[in-house]
């Protein structure tokens, strides 16, 4: 039986979190954190895809979020993709 796109994305996101950070993630919790603006917006990749830095279980995860599906697409290391601007005071 073929997997749906949503199921494939959930599996991919969980695999990347385990591979890159050694932690298990709850996809619904990550989605809620982003939907409630509890993360730091990094960049917009398209009209439906954005990148967020979200603190989860004491670790900052760079989450690629799909607005249309309402779920994370993947999890990156914070050095992957565009870097956030940090003030040098």
Biopython code that builds the backbone (N, CA, C, O; Angstrom):
import numpy as np
from Bio.PDB.StructureBuilder import StructureBuilder

atoms = [
    (1, "UNK", "N", (0.836, -1.177, 0.000)),
    (1, "UNK", "CA", (0.000, 0.000, 0.000)),
    (1, "UNK", "C", (0.885, 1.246, 0.000)),
    (1, "UNK", "O", (1.728, 1.387, 0.885)),
    (2, "UNK", "N", (0.718, 2.152, -0.964)),
    (2, "UNK", "CA", (1.558, 3.344, -1.025)),
    (2, "UNK", "C", (1.235, 4.322, 0.109)),
    (2, "UNK", "O", (0.093, 4.437, 0.554)),
    (3, "UNK", "N", (2.279, 5.020, 0.558)),
    (3, "UNK", "CA", (2.094, 6.011, 1.613)),
    (3, "UNK", "C", (1.584, 7.311, 1.006)),
    (3, "UNK", "O", (1.873, 7.626, -0.149)),
    (4, "UNK", "N", (0.828, 8.058, 1.792)),
    (4, "UNK", "CA", (0.400, 9.379, 1.346)),
    (4, "UNK", "C", (1.569, 10.347, 1.500)),
    (4, "UNK", "O", (2.539, 10.055, 2.200)),
    (5, "UNK", "N", (1.471, 11.495, 0.843)),
    (5, "UNK", "CA", (2.512, 12.513, 0.942)),
    (5, "UNK", "C", (2.681, 12.959, 2.395)),
    (5, "UNK", "O", (3.807, 13.114, 2.867)),
    (6, "UNK", "N", (1.581, 13.163, 3.100)),
    (6, "UNK", "CA", (1.645, 13.590, 4.503)),
    (6, "UNK", "C", (2.360, 12.566, 5.371)),
    (6, "UNK", "O", (3.186, 12.932, 6.208)),
    (7, "UNK", "N", (2.052, 11.289, 5.183)),
    (7, "UNK", "CA", (2.722, 10.240, 5.958)),
    (7, "UNK", "C", (4.206, 10.165, 5.627)),
    (7, "UNK", "O", (5.034, 9.952, 6.512)),
    (8, "UNK", "N", (4.538, 10.340, 4.360)),
    (8, "UNK", "CA", (5.942, 10.318, 3.958)),
    (8, "UNK", "C", (6.703, 11.485, 4.594)),
    (8, "UNK", "O", (7.842, 11.319, 5.030)),
    (9, "UNK", "N", (6.073, 12.668, 4.649)),
    (9, "UNK", "CA", (6.721, 13.835, 5.260)),
    (9, "UNK", "C", (6.909, 13.644, 6.757)),
    (9, "UNK", "O", (7.946, 14.020, 7.304)),
    (10, "UNK", "N", (5.918, 13.063, 7.428)),
    (10, "UNK", "CA", (6.038, 12.796, 8.861)),
    (10, "UNK", "C", (7.216, 11.861, 9.126)),
    (10, "UNK", "O", (8.029, 12.106, 10.018)),
    (11, "UNK", "N", (7.296, 10.803, 8.354)),
    (11, "UNK", "CA", (8.375, 9.827, 8.503)),
    (11, "UNK", "C", (9.731, 10.482, 8.235)),
    (11, "UNK", "O", (10.686, 10.271, 8.983)),
    (12, "UNK", "N", (9.809, 11.269, 7.175)),
    (12, "UNK", "CA", (11.056, 11.952, 6.815)),
    (12, "UNK", "C", (11.501, 12.893, 7.929)),
    (12, "UNK", "O", (12.674, 12.908, 8.301)),
    (13, "UNK", "N", (10.566, 13.678, 8.460)),
    (13, "UNK", "CA", (10.886, 14.643, 9.515)),
    (13, "UNK", "C", (11.397, 13.933, 10.764)),
    (13, "UNK", "O", (12.379, 14.367, 11.364)),
    (14, "UNK", "N", (10.746, 12.857, 11.155)),
    (14, "UNK", "CA", (11.179, 12.096, 12.329)),
    (14, "UNK", "C", (12.560, 11.480, 12.111)),
    (14, "UNK", "O", (13.385, 11.459, 13.023)),
    (15, "UNK", "N", (12.808, 10.981, 10.901)),
    (15, "UNK", "CA", (14.114, 10.395, 10.590)),
    (15, "UNK", "C", (15.215, 11.448, 10.659)),
    (15, "UNK", "O", (16.289, 11.184, 11.198)),
    (16, "UNK", "N", (14.961, 12.630, 10.123)),
    (16, "UNK", "CA", (15.975, 13.685, 10.136)),
    (16, "UNK", "C", (16.273, 14.167, 11.547)),
    (16, "UNK", "O", (17.425, 14.458, 11.870)),
    (17, "UNK", "N", (15.248, 14.255, 12.396)),
    (17, "UNK", "CA", (15.465, 14.662, 13.787)),
    (17, "UNK", "C", (16.332, 13.637, 14.509)),
    (17, "UNK", "O", (17.242, 13.998, 15.255)),
    (18, "UNK", "N", (16.048, 12.372, 14.284)),
    (18, "UNK", "CA", (16.840, 11.312, 14.915)),
    (18, "UNK", "C", (18.262, 11.302, 14.375)),
    (18, "UNK", "O", (19.218, 11.146, 15.135)),
    (19, "UNK", "N", (18.404, 11.467, 13.076)),
    (19, "UNK", "CA", (19.713, 11.437, 12.426)),
    (19, "UNK", "C", (20.586, 12.619, 12.836)),
    (19, "UNK", "O", (21.772, 12.446, 13.114)),
    (20, "UNK", "N", (20.005, 13.822, 12.875)),
    (20, "UNK", "CA", (20.801, 15.035, 13.087)),
    (20, "UNK", "C", (20.919, 15.433, 14.546)),
    (20, "UNK", "O", (21.900, 16.073, 14.925)),
    (21, "UNK", "N", (19.935, 15.070, 15.387)),
    (21, "UNK", "CA", (19.939, 15.511, 16.770)),
    (21, "UNK", "C", (19.820, 14.372, 17.771)),
    (21, "UNK", "O", (20.003, 14.589, 18.969)),
    (22, "UNK", "N", (19.519, 13.168, 17.308)),
    (22, "UNK", "CA", (19.385, 12.029, 18.200)),
    (22, "UNK", "C", (18.166, 12.099, 19.102)),
    (22, "UNK", "O", (18.172, 11.537, 20.197)),
    (23, "UNK", "N", (17.108, 12.790, 18.648)),
    (23, "UNK", "CA", (15.893, 12.899, 19.452)),
    (23, "UNK", "C", (14.678, 12.476, 18.632)),
    (23, "UNK", "O", (14.675, 12.557, 17.403)),
    (24, "UNK", "N", (13.659, 12.027, 19.334)),
    (24, "UNK", "CA", (12.374, 11.757, 18.703)),
    (24, "UNK", "C", (11.526, 13.009, 18.783)),
    (24, "UNK", "O", (11.578, 13.728, 19.781)),
    (25, "UNK", "N", (10.751, 13.280, 17.760)),
    (25, "UNK", "CA", (9.910, 14.475, 17.758)),
    (25, "UNK", "C", (8.450, 14.100, 17.568)),
    (25, "UNK", "O", (8.116, 13.090, 16.948)),
    (26, "UNK", "N", (7.600, 14.940, 18.116)),
    (26, "UNK", "CA", (6.169, 14.826, 17.906)),
    (26, "UNK", "C", (5.811, 15.871, 16.839)),
    (26, "UNK", "O", (5.903, 17.072, 17.091)),
    (27, "UNK", "N", (5.408, 15.417, 15.666)),
    (27, "UNK", "CA", (5.123, 16.299, 14.539)),
    (27, "UNK", "C", (4.027, 17.297, 14.888)),
    (27, "UNK", "O", (4.116, 18.467, 14.517)),
    (28, "UNK", "N", (2.991, 16.845, 15.600)),
    (28, "UNK", "CA", (1.887, 17.733, 15.952)),
    (28, "UNK", "C", (2.327, 18.850, 16.888)),
    (28, "UNK", "O", (1.854, 19.980, 16.769)),
    (29, "UNK", "N", (3.223, 18.545, 17.813)),
    (29, "UNK", "CA", (3.733, 19.564, 18.736)),
    (29, "UNK", "C", (4.557, 20.596, 17.968)),
    (29, "UNK", "O", (4.402, 21.797, 18.187)),
    (30, "UNK", "N", (5.429, 20.138, 17.072)),
    (30, "UNK", "CA", (6.212, 21.082, 16.267)),
    (30, "UNK", "C", (5.304, 21.988, 15.446)),
    (30, "UNK", "O", (5.528, 23.197, 15.376)),
    (31, "UNK", "N", (4.289, 21.413, 14.829)),
    (31, "UNK", "CA", (3.355, 22.194, 14.016)),
    (31, "UNK", "C", (2.656, 23.250, 14.870)),
    (31, "UNK", "O", (2.534, 24.403, 14.457)),
    (32, "UNK", "N", (2.194, 22.855, 16.066)),
    (32, "UNK", "CA", (1.509, 23.799, 16.960)),
    (32, "UNK", "C", (2.425, 24.939, 17.379)),
    (32, "UNK", "O", (2.002, 26.094, 17.420)),
    (33, "UNK", "N", (3.694, 24.618, 17.694)),
    (33, "UNK", "CA", (4.642, 25.667, 18.086)),
    (33, "UNK", "C", (4.802, 26.703, 16.978)),
    (33, "UNK", "O", (4.849, 27.903, 17.247)),
    (34, "UNK", "N", (4.884, 26.244, 15.750)),
    (34, "UNK", "CA", (5.033, 27.166, 14.623)),
    (34, "UNK", "C", (3.738, 27.940, 14.392)),
    (34, "UNK", "O", (3.773, 29.153, 14.185)),
    (35, "UNK", "N", (2.602, 27.257, 14.425)),
    (35, "UNK", "CA", (1.316, 27.914, 14.209)),
    (35, "UNK", "C", (1.022, 28.961, 15.272)),
    (35, "UNK", "O", (0.347, 29.952, 14.992)),
    (36, "UNK", "N", (1.520, 28.756, 16.489)),
    (36, "UNK", "CA", (1.315, 29.710, 17.576)),
    (36, "UNK", "C", (2.446, 30.734, 17.660)),
    (36, "UNK", "O", (2.537, 31.492, 18.626)),
    (37, "UNK", "N", (3.309, 30.749, 16.635)),
    (37, "UNK", "CA", (4.405, 31.720, 16.549)),
    (37, "UNK", "C", (5.370, 31.612, 17.727)),
    (37, "UNK", "O", (5.902, 32.625, 18.180)),
    (38, "UNK", "N", (5.600, 30.409, 18.224)),
    (38, "UNK", "CA", (6.492, 30.193, 19.363)),
    (38, "UNK", "C", (7.938, 29.951, 18.940)),
    (38, "UNK", "O", (8.786, 29.647, 19.778)),
    (39, "UNK", "N", (8.216, 30.082, 17.668)),
    (39, "UNK", "CA", (9.578, 29.926, 17.170)),
    (39, "UNK", "C", (10.078, 31.245, 16.610)),
    (39, "UNK", "O", (9.401, 32.269, 16.702)),
    (40, "UNK", "N", (11.266, 31.212, 16.032)),
    (40, "UNK", "CA", (11.847, 32.378, 15.384)),
    (40, "UNK", "C", (11.795, 32.171, 13.882)),
    (40, "UNK", "O", (12.352, 31.207, 13.356)),
    (41, "UNK", "N", (11.120, 33.086, 13.197)),
    (41, "UNK", "CA", (11.027, 33.009, 11.741)),
    (41, "UNK", "C", (12.404, 33.253, 11.137)),
    (41, "UNK", "O", (13.080, 34.210, 11.517)),
    (42, "UNK", "N", (12.832, 32.409, 10.206)),
    (42, "UNK", "CA", (14.135, 32.546, 9.565)),
    (42, "UNK", "C", (13.980, 33.089, 8.147)),
    (42, "UNK", "O", (14.573, 34.111, 7.804)),
    (43, "UNK", "N", (13.183, 32.406, 7.325)),
    (43, "UNK", "CA", (12.990, 32.857, 5.949)),
    (43, "UNK", "C", (11.764, 32.214, 5.318)),
    (43, "UNK", "O", (11.269, 31.184, 5.775)),
    (44, "UNK", "N", (11.295, 32.849, 4.263)),
    (44, "UNK", "CA", (10.205, 32.301, 3.458)),
    (44, "UNK", "C", (10.838, 31.731, 2.193)),
    (44, "UNK", "O", (11.572, 32.432, 1.497)),
    (45, "UNK", "N", (10.556, 30.465, 1.894)),
    (45, "UNK", "CA", (11.106, 29.844, 0.694)),
    (45, "UNK", "C", (10.155, 29.931, -0.479)),
    (45, "UNK", "O", (10.583, 29.938, -1.634)),
    (46, "UNK", "N", (8.857, 29.998, -0.188)),
    (46, "UNK", "CA", (7.839, 30.138, -1.228)),
    (46, "UNK", "C", (6.571, 30.648, -0.554)),
    (46, "UNK", "O", (6.594, 30.981, 0.631)),
    (47, "UNK", "N", (5.474, 30.713, -1.288)),
    (47, "UNK", "CA", (4.229, 31.175, -0.688)),
    (47, "UNK", "C", (3.722, 30.242, 0.407)),
    (47, "UNK", "O", (3.012, 30.676, 1.314)),
    (48, "UNK", "N", (4.084, 28.965, 0.327)),
    (48, "UNK", "CA", (3.577, 28.018, 1.328)),
    (48, "UNK", "C", (4.640, 27.435, 2.236)),
    (48, "UNK", "O", (4.295, 26.812, 3.240)),
    (49, "UNK", "N", (5.918, 27.608, 1.933)),
    (49, "UNK", "CA", (6.991, 26.991, 2.722)),
    (49, "UNK", "C", (7.822, 28.065, 3.428)),
    (49, "UNK", "O", (8.332, 28.995, 2.802)),
    (50, "UNK", "N", (7.944, 27.907, 4.760)),
    (50, "UNK", "CA", (8.747, 28.823, 5.567)),
    (50, "UNK", "C", (9.736, 28.014, 6.414)),
    (50, "UNK", "O", (9.577, 26.808, 6.606)),
    (51, "UNK", "N", (10.750, 28.708, 6.910)),
    (51, "UNK", "CA", (11.767, 28.076, 7.756)),
    (51, "UNK", "C", (11.739, 28.756, 9.121)),
    (51, "UNK", "O", (11.720, 29.983, 9.218)),
    (52, "UNK", "N", (11.738, 27.945, 10.164)),
    (52, "UNK", "CA", (11.652, 28.428, 11.543)),
    (52, "UNK", "C", (12.727, 27.785, 12.408)),
    (52, "UNK", "O", (13.113, 26.639, 12.177)),
    (53, "UNK", "N", (13.209, 28.521, 13.401)),
    (53, "UNK", "CA", (14.025, 27.944, 14.470)),
    (53, "UNK", "C", (13.098, 27.756, 15.658)),
    (53, "UNK", "O", (12.524, 28.718, 16.168)),
    (54, "UNK", "N", (12.953, 26.503, 16.099)),
    (54, "UNK", "CA", (12.028, 26.167, 17.178)),
    (54, "UNK", "C", (12.790, 25.431, 18.268)),
    (54, "UNK", "O", (13.557, 24.510, 17.987)),
    (55, "UNK", "N", (12.575, 25.846, 19.523)),
    (55, "UNK", "CA", (13.186, 25.125, 20.634)),
    (55, "UNK", "C", (12.287, 23.958, 21.007)),
    (55, "UNK", "O", (11.102, 24.137, 21.290)),
    (56, "UNK", "N", (12.861, 22.761, 21.005)),
    (56, "UNK", "CA", (12.116, 21.539, 21.291)),
    (56, "UNK", "C", (12.991, 20.635, 22.146)),
    (56, "UNK", "O", (14.082, 20.245, 21.732)),
    (57, "UNK", "N", (12.517, 20.309, 23.322)),
    (57, "UNK", "CA", (13.266, 19.458, 24.268)),
    (57, "UNK", "C", (14.671, 20.004, 24.521)),
    (57, "UNK", "O", (15.637, 19.244, 24.592)),
    (58, "UNK", "N", (14.774, 21.322, 24.656)),
    (58, "UNK", "CA", (16.056, 21.951, 24.967)),
    (58, "UNK", "C", (17.007, 22.088, 23.793)),
    (58, "UNK", "O", (18.152, 22.501, 23.978)),
    (59, "UNK", "N", (16.564, 21.752, 22.592)),
    (59, "UNK", "CA", (17.399, 21.839, 21.394)),
    (59, "UNK", "C", (16.730, 22.751, 20.380)),
    (59, "UNK", "O", (15.520, 22.664, 20.171)),
    (60, "UNK", "N", (17.508, 23.625, 19.746)),
    (60, "UNK", "CA", (16.959, 24.487, 18.698)),
    (60, "UNK", "C", (17.008, 23.725, 17.382)),
    (60, "UNK", "O", (18.076, 23.336, 16.909)),
    (61, "UNK", "N", (15.832, 23.519, 16.803)),
    (61, "UNK", "CA", (15.702, 22.804, 15.537)),
    (61, "UNK", "C", (15.341, 23.796, 14.434)),
    (61, "UNK", "O", (14.496, 24.667, 14.641)),
    (62, "UNK", "N", (15.958, 23.677, 13.288)),
    (62, "UNK", "CA", (15.563, 24.480, 12.123)),
    (62, "UNK", "C", (14.535, 23.652, 11.356)),
    (62, "UNK", "O", (14.868, 22.636, 10.745)),
    (63, "UNK", "N", (13.297, 24.099, 11.398)),
    (63, "UNK", "CA", (12.170, 23.351, 10.850)),
    (63, "UNK", "C", (11.684, 24.005, 9.571)),
    (63, "UNK", "O", (11.394, 25.201, 9.550)),
    (64, "UNK", "N", (11.594, 23.219, 8.501)),
    (64, "UNK", "CA", (10.981, 23.676, 7.258)),
    (64, "UNK", "C", (9.509, 23.290, 7.356)),
    (64, "UNK", "O", (9.171, 22.116, 7.508)),
    (65, "UNK", "N", (8.628, 24.308, 7.267)),
    (65, "UNK", "CA", (7.197, 24.126, 7.536)),
    (65, "UNK", "C", (6.375, 24.394, 6.285)),
    (65, "UNK", "O", (6.583, 25.394, 5.598)),
    (66, "UNK", "N", (5.442, 23.498, 5.995)),
    (66, "UNK", "CA", (4.541, 23.625, 4.844)),
    (66, "UNK", "C", (3.186, 24.127, 5.333)),
    (66, "UNK", "O", (2.458, 23.410, 6.020)),
    (67, "UNK", "N", (2.859, 25.357, 4.972)),
    (67, "UNK", "CA", (1.615, 25.973, 5.433)),
    (67, "UNK", "C", (0.382, 25.265, 4.868)),
    (67, "UNK", "O", (-0.625, 25.125, 5.561)),
    (68, "UNK", "N", (0.461, 24.824, 3.622)),
    (68, "UNK", "CA", (-0.684, 24.161, 2.984)),
    (68, "UNK", "C", (-1.053, 22.872, 3.718)),
    (68, "UNK", "O", (-2.229, 22.606, 3.964)),
    (69, "UNK", "N", (-0.052, 22.084, 4.062)),
    (69, "UNK", "CA", (-0.305, 20.826, 4.768)),
    (69, "UNK", "C", (-0.402, 21.022, 6.279)),
    (69, "UNK", "O", (-0.912, 20.156, 6.990)),
    (70, "UNK", "N", (0.091, 22.169, 6.767)),
    (70, "UNK", "CA", (0.048, 22.436, 8.200)),
    (70, "UNK", "C", (0.967, 21.545, 8.995)),
    (70, "UNK", "O", (0.650, 21.143, 10.115)),
    (71, "UNK", "N", (2.133, 21.231, 8.398)),
    (71, "UNK", "CA", (3.048, 20.316, 9.073)),
    (71, "UNK", "C", (4.498, 20.571, 8.652)),
    (71, "UNK", "O", (4.751, 21.151, 7.596)),
    (72, "UNK", "N", (5.446, 20.133, 9.488)),
    (72, "UNK", "CA", (6.860, 20.237, 9.116)),
    (72, "UNK", "C", (7.176, 19.341, 7.921)),
    (72, "UNK", "O", (6.595, 18.267, 7.760)),
    (73, "UNK", "N", (8.102, 19.800, 7.092)),
    (73, "UNK", "CA", (8.547, 19.042, 5.925)),
    (73, "UNK", "C", (9.842, 18.309, 6.242)),
    (73, "UNK", "O", (10.023, 17.154, 5.856)),
    (74, "UNK", "N", (10.746, 18.991, 6.950)),
    (74, "UNK", "CA", (12.018, 18.390, 7.344)),
    (74, "UNK", "C", (12.616, 19.191, 8.488)),
    (74, "UNK", "O", (12.126, 20.267, 8.833)),
    (75, "UNK", "N", (13.668, 18.660, 9.065)),
    (75, "UNK", "CA", (14.403, 19.345, 10.119)),
    (75, "UNK", "C", (15.862, 19.420, 9.687)),
    (75, "UNK", "O", (16.470, 18.422, 9.301)),
    (76, "UNK", "N", (16.406, 20.634, 9.762)),
    (76, "UNK", "CA", (17.785, 20.887, 9.360)),
    (76, "UNK", "C", (18.625, 21.224, 10.580)),
    (76, "UNK", "O", (18.081, 21.538, 11.639)),
    (77, "UNK", "N", (19.943, 21.162, 10.445)),
    (77, "UNK", "CA", (20.827, 21.729, 11.452)),
    (77, "UNK", "C", (20.739, 23.241, 11.301)),
    (77, "UNK", "O", (20.429, 23.737, 10.218)),
    (78, "UNK", "N", (21.008, 23.976, 12.371)),
    (78, "UNK", "CA", (20.870, 25.433, 12.295)),
    (78, "UNK", "C", (21.878, 26.073, 11.340)),
    (78, "UNK", "O", (21.665, 27.203, 10.900)),
    (79, "UNK", "N", (22.961, 25.383, 11.012)),
    (79, "UNK", "CA", (23.933, 25.950, 10.072)),
    (79, "UNK", "C", (23.537, 25.682, 8.620)),
    (79, "UNK", "O", (24.180, 26.187, 7.700)),
    (80, "UNK", "N", (22.486, 24.892, 8.409)),
    (80, "UNK", "CA", (22.031, 24.608, 7.045)),
    (80, "UNK", "C", (21.087, 25.714, 6.582)),
    (80, "UNK", "O", (20.290, 26.217, 7.374)),
    (81, "UNK", "N", (21.167, 26.088, 5.342)),
    (81, "UNK", "CA", (20.273, 27.122, 4.808)),
    (81, "UNK", "C", (20.713, 28.497, 5.241)),
    (81, "UNK", "O", (21.858, 28.697, 5.648)),
    (82, "UNK", "N", (19.802, 29.440, 5.151)),
    (82, "UNK", "CA", (20.101, 30.833, 5.483)),
    (82, "UNK", "C", (20.386, 30.986, 6.961)),
    (82, "UNK", "O", (19.700, 30.387, 7.788)),
    (83, "UNK", "N", (21.379, 31.772, 7.305)),
    (83, "UNK", "CA", (21.722, 32.039, 8.692)),
    (83, "UNK", "C", (20.914, 33.208, 9.214)),
    (83, "UNK", "O", (20.639, 34.154, 8.476)),
    (84, "UNK", "N", (20.530, 33.151, 10.489)),
    (84, "UNK", "CA", (19.816, 34.262, 11.099)),
    (84, "UNK", "C", (20.801, 35.389, 11.412)),
    (84, "UNK", "O", (21.973, 35.147, 11.699)),
    (85, "UNK", "N", (20.310, 36.604, 11.351)),
    (85, "UNK", "CA", (21.128, 37.766, 11.684)),
    (85, "UNK", "C", (21.211, 37.882, 13.197)),
    (85, "UNK", "O", (20.187, 37.844, 13.880)),
    (86, "UNK", "N", (22.422, 38.024, 13.726)),
    (86, "UNK", "CA", (22.576, 38.195, 15.162)),
    (86, "UNK", "C", (23.179, 39.566, 15.403)),
    (86, "UNK", "O", (24.104, 39.980, 14.703)),
    (87, "UNK", "N", (22.652, 40.270, 16.396)),
    (87, "UNK", "CA", (23.155, 41.610, 16.695)),
    (87, "UNK", "C", (24.531, 41.496, 17.338)),
    (87, "UNK", "O", (24.810, 40.556, 18.083)),
    (88, "UNK", "N", (25.375, 42.460, 17.039)),
    (88, "UNK", "CA", (26.741, 42.488, 17.604)),
    (88, "UNK", "C", (26.875, 43.729, 18.449)),
    (88, "UNK", "O", (27.521, 44.705, 18.067)),
    (89, "UNK", "N", (26.247, 43.669, 19.611)),
    (89, "UNK", "CA", (26.295, 44.817, 20.517)),
    (89, "UNK", "C", (27.442, 44.722, 21.458)),
    (89, "UNK", "O", (27.632, 45.607, 22.292)),
]
sb = StructureBuilder()
sb.init_structure("model")
sb.init_model(0)
sb.init_chain("A")
sb.init_seg("    ")
for serial, (resi, resn, name, xyz) in enumerate(atoms, 1):
    if name == "N":
        sb.init_residue(resn, " ", resi, " ")
    sb.init_atom(name, np.array(xyz, "f"), 0.0, 1.0, " ", f" {name:<3s}", serial, name[0])
structure = sb.get_structure()
